[in-house]
Amino acid sequence: MITLMNDTKLLLSLKILNKNAQNVKSEDPEIDVLLNLDSINFNVDSDMLKHLIDIQYCFDFKQEKEFHEYLENEKQLIMKNSDGLFKVYYRDPFDISSEWNQYIMVCSGFYLYFFKNPTDLEATKNVFIKKASIKQDKENYDFPYVLKIKNKYEEVVIAMEDDSHLNKLIDVVIKKNEEYNKNYLTINVQESDIVEKNKSASSSSTNKEIEDINKIEVRAKINFQGIAVGIFETD
């Protein structure tokens, strides 16, 4: 008899706080749930492992005709709204090789799309440039023409072959953000509107306080040690 999964331990703790007690912060939840789960160990033979690996192909939709057509339409839309096409070098910060790889970069809308090959339908990476800062770095890299683009999610470093393309990209990003700021709607609120809104806010705040009396805050946390797979050979 073969045991496919070894015994594991599950520990559940439940803590109920008294809001009226001392040293209890107002933001602390009334109920605190902690679940500790030891590592799960599976024992599989080589045939079972192969079947497990093949499961990923059941969810590979890239071969589907509809998905392929969707990517084609998406690529056409990106190219139609393109503001510039650039050859750039990008180094993935999570790549342990730290190599600079060449990409075709398309500026379209408020995104920079990185394509490994011109014929690729799906971008390898895209970078959000709305409200992004862009500046040249002349000191910290081997390439002479390096740009740092920083948005609210990440900072991306790209290199280019000459300053003409570098300056063109800077101009495109700045222009896109100037257009956004110009078209951003601002609303002038009259003083009478503010008074009415304050009355409404005061009323809703009172209702919210009544609702909060019956509200119970629950915080849950799960600690999971991971999954281990052991492979054995069958006779």
Buried (B, 14 or more C-beta within 10 A) or exposed (E): EEEEEEEEEEEEEEEEBEEEEEEEEEEEBBEBBBBBBBEBBBBBEEEBEEEEEEEEEEEEEEEEEEBEEBBEEBBEEBEEEEBBBBEBBBBBEEEEEEEBBEBBBBBBBBBBBBBBEEEBBEBBBBBBBEEBEBEBEEEEBEBEBBBBBBBEEEEBBBBBBEEEBBEBBBEBBEEBBEEEEEEEEEEEEEEEEEEEEEEEEEEEEEEEEEEEEEEEEEEEEEEEEEEEEEEEEEE
